[in-house]
Every structure is written in structure tokens, then in C-alpha cells.
Amino acid sequence: MGKKKINIGPSPIWKKDGWIGLDHKTSKVDNDAIIGDAGNIPVSPGDCSILFCSHLIEHIPHYKFEKCLVEFNRVLEKDGVIRILTPDLYRIAKAYVTKDVDFLEKLRQESGKVRTDLSYGGTFMNFVISAGQDTVLFNNELDEFIGSYAHIYLYDFEMLKILLEKYGFYKIEEKKFCESEIKEFREPLHVEGMESIWNNLNQKFYKENNLINFYNKETQTYETNFTLTGFDRSPTMSLIIEARKEKDVTEVDIKDDYNFEYSQSLLNDETFRSKVNMLKNFQKDKSS
């Protein structure tokens, strides 16, 4: 059997022949998909030839992303390829600072759900920090829920290049949309059965093509009637990077004083720590 090709976090409605989708949600369309996450990929070391990771890392706390890079390194074979897409901090910030209205309008159209009531400053901040279900914020007493978030950190090319080099990758290159030596990566994300071109996957597109994709608050589930396939998406906002694995790196090297994981941590407070342990134990009891 050949090496695996894994799409990390593609959503439960994505599939592609020859590829494995890995997500923390059960796939609705692909029987070969596996449950896991970017920091816990359930395959053996060196078992993958290619990893694809699109618009996921901006949802991960930055210190945890370094742990994910160690995991990416672990599962890739020597010279295995990783392709990462994420909102481009430099491009989006530059458009905000220079008041590039045309670019910012394209961002709004491409994303579909972007804050517009605070002018373009609100649009910019909506890419840095956005509402979602991936990370939750409580006050320091753990008795008041403040909010839940999707995007919580953005990167530019130099930031990712530094991190990828640190965790054993080389030949780190910024790519254009659907530009790659790997033929499969020249196919953009699109609705299976439709033309293989990129369309802004927003409610306007869904309505025009009789597609359903929305979150049902009553059932607390997403309702869809289509399958996605392909790879690159969102060319206006996306920073696209490809790199190859050079060497094994097995340990995370994080300086806590500027990564804020445990610097002056509330976990040093006995009362706070006991509340955290209670929450953890509650979750274990609920799962068992």
C-alpha cells in the first residue's frame, strides 16, 4: 500500500479519491475519513507523502500550532510535502492601512460573513478574531461565559517560514492559487459535479445553484445537500505555502515568556486550578 495523502480539517462534506479526510467531526460523505485533529493524527510515523491544511491554523492558539507542526513532521516521510492555506496577515493588513477599498470589498464577498458595521477596520479585525465554535473564553473565575471564537491568530509568510524551518521543513515557498508541481493541487475547491473552478462559497452562490448549507440552531447541526472536492480556496485572502520535510523533529521548542501559555499562568492559582480540574472531570464523566 502506498503512502497516505491526508487533508487535515476539510469538513465533513469533503472527499477526494485517493485522499483521506481527517476531522474532529464524522464525515457525512466519505467512509475512508478518520477522526482526529491537527495535533493528533492517528497514523504511523512517516506514513504520509502529502499533507494539505486549508484555513485551519488560524483557528488554533499559536503555541498549540507549534505542537501541530511537530505532528505534521512526525507523520510525513522524508521529503514529504505539506501545503498550508491561511488568511494572509500581510496582505489583509496592508489593504486596511492603505485603504484599498477594492481589495477589502473582494474580501467581504469571498468570505461571505464579515463584519461591516464598523467600516473596514471591523472587516480587518474580523479576519484576526472571528466568532465561531472552536475556542471559548470565560472570565478568570470560570463563572461567566464571554464568547466563542473561530479565528484567533494570523500569519504572514515570514512567520510561517520561521516556524516551518524550526520544525524540520525546507524548500519553503509561497505559491499562487492552484500553483503546484503536484497535479492534484491545481484543482480548486468546488462542489462535486459542478465545473472545477473556484466560486465564492457563500449564501448567494448556494441560492443561485439550489444548494443548502446553513447551521440549524434548533437541531444544532449543519444542513447541506452537496459534497465538496478539490483543494485551494479563497484566492483573495489566502497565503499559500508549500514545504518539504527535511529532518525529524520530535520536540516542541516554545519560550513561554512570549508565547503566553503558562507565563504568569492562572494555573498557578490553587482555586482556579481546582475549577479547571472539575471541568475536566465533568467532561470525562460525560464522555464515559
N, C-alpha and C positions, 0 to 999 in steps of 0.2 A: 504494500500500500504506500502511495506517495505521501509527501509531506502535506500537512493541513494548511488551508488558507482560511483565516478567520476574520470576520467583520465584527469588531467589538462595539456593542451597543447600537445595533442597526434599527431597533424597534421590533415589536412582534409581528409587523406586517411586511417584513423584507425577506427575500430569498433570492438565491442565485445558484445555478448548477455548479457544482464543484467547490462551493464555499460553505462554511459553517457560520451561522449567526450565533453570537454569544451575547446574552442579555440577562438582566435580573428578572425579566418578565417572560413568561412562557410564550413561545411563538404561536401565532394563530394560523400560520401558513406553511411552516417548514418543519417536517418531522425530524430532520437532522440537527436542528438547532439545539444548543446546550445552555443550561442555566449557569450563570457566573457573572463576574464583573471584571473591570479593568485591573483590579488588584488581586484577582483570584481566578485565573484561567485554568480550568481543570484538564490540562493536557501535560504530557511529559516534557522534560527539558529538551530543547532543540527539535521539537516535533512539528514546528511550523516553518513554512517557507515564506509566507507573506502575512502581514497583519494590516488591517485597514481600520482606521479610527476617525470617524467623521462627527464633528460637532458634539464631542463628548467631554474633552478635557476641561472646557470652560465651566463645567458643572462640578468639578472635583476640587476640593480645597488644595491649594498649591503644594503643601507639604505632603499630602497623600498622593499627589500626582507623581512625585519622585518615587514613591513606592510602586506605583503602576509602571514606571519606566524600568524598574528592576524586574518586574514580572514580564514585561514585553521582551526584555533581554533574555530572560530565562527560557521562554518558550520558542524563541526564534533560533533557527540553525545559523551557523557561521555564514555571513553574507546574505542572510535573510533580509527581506525588505519590509519596512514599515512606512505607511503613508498616513499622514495626520492632516485633518482639516479642522480649523478652528477660526472664530472671528478674529480678524487681523487688527490688533490693537493699534498699530501704527497707522494703517490706512483709515480706520474709523476716527481716531483722534485727530489726524491731520485734516480730515474733512470737516470736523467740528471746529477746529481752531481757525481754519481758513474760510469758514462759512461756505463750503462747497455744497450749495443747496441741491444741485442736481444729483450729486452722489448720495446725499442724505435721503433724498426722496426715493432713489433707487433702493437704498437700504430698507426703507419703510415698506416698499412694495414687495421686496424679496422676502422679508421676514413675515409680513402679514400682521403680526401682533406686536406693535411697538408703540410706546407712549408718545403721544403728540400734543398733550395739553400743556407741556412745559417747553414748547418750542424745540429747537434742535438740541439743546442741552439735555432735555429729557430723553430725546431719542438716543443720544450718545450714552447716557447713563443706563439706558435700558439694555444696552449690549454688555455693559460691565457687570451690572447686577439686575437680574430679572426675576419675576415671580415664577414659581414652579413647585415641584414636589420632591426635589432631590435633597435639599438641606433645610433644616428647620432652625429657627432662632428662638430661644427662650431668654428671659431675664436671668440674672445671676442667682436668683433664689429658686429658679426652676418652678415657679408657680404662676407664670404668665407667658402664654404663647404670644410671640410677637409677629412672626411671619414665616413663610416658606419660600424657598428660592430655587431657581434653575441656574442661571449664570452667576458665578461668584468670583471669577478671575479670568483675565485675558492675557494673551501673549503676543509678542511680535517675533520676527524671525530670529533676532539675536538672542532673545531669551530662550527660545526652544533649541537653538543651536548649542548654546552653553550646556543646557540640561542633557541633550542627546549625547554630546561628547562625553559628558561626565559619567553617563551610564552605558558606555561601551559602544556607541554608534559612530559611524564615519560616513563619508560621501553624502553629507547633509546638504540637500539642495532645495531651494524654493522652486516650485513648479507652477506653471499656468494651469488653468482649468482644463481638466482631461488630458493634460500633457504627461506622458509617461512612456518609458521603454516597455512597460508591462501592458500588453494589449487590452486586458480587461479594464484597466483604469481609464481607458479612453471612452468608456461608456458612462454617460452621466446617470444620476439617479432619475428614475422616471416610473410612471405607472406601467406595470406589466401589461402587455397587449397594446399599448399605445406607442407612437413613434419614439425612438430612442434619442430624444432631445431634452434639454433642461427646460422646465416650466416652473415658475414660482408656485410652489405647492401651498397656496393659500385658499381661503374660502371662496374667493372669486373664481379661481381655477376649478375648484371642486364643483361649484354650482354650474359653471358652463359645460362641464363634462358629466353631469349627473353622478357625481361621486359624493360619498358620505364620509366625513371624518370630523368628529366632534366628541367632546367629553360630556357624557351624560351624568349630570350631577345627582340625579335620583338613584341610578344604579352604580355610580362611581366607577364607570368603565368608559373606555373609548369605543365608539361605534364606527366601523369602517366597512366599506364594501369593495375594497380593491387591495392589490398587492403591489409593493414597491420592489424594484430591482435596480441594478446599476450602482454607481459609486459617487463620484463628485457631485456636490450640490452647492447652491448659493454662491455663484462666482463673484458677485459684487463684494460680499463681506469676507470671503474666505481667504485665510492664509493656508497655503497647501505646501507641505513639506514631505519629501521622501528621504529616507536614510537607510543604511545597511548596518547590520550588526558586525562589529569588528572583533570584539572580545567579550568574554563572560564577565559580568559584574553582578555580584551576589548580595551586596550590602548597600543599604541606603546611607548616604552621607549628608545629613541635614544639620545645619547650625541653628539650634533652637532660638538663639538670641535674635535672629532676624526673620525666622520663619513662624514665630508666634505659636508653635504647637504647645510647648509647655513653659514658655518664658513667663514668669510670674503667674503660673497657672492657678486657676481656682481649684484644681485637683489637689493642691497643697493644703486646702482648707478642709478639715475633717467633716464638717457639716455638709458642705457641698458634695464631697466625695461620697458620703453615705447616701445622699439623694440620688446621685448618678448610679450607684450600685443597686439601689432599689428599682430604678427604672430598668436597668439591665436584667435584673432577676425577674421582673414582671414580664419583660419581653420573652425571656426563656420559658417561663411558665405558660405563656400564651401560645408559644410555638410547639410545646410538647403535648 
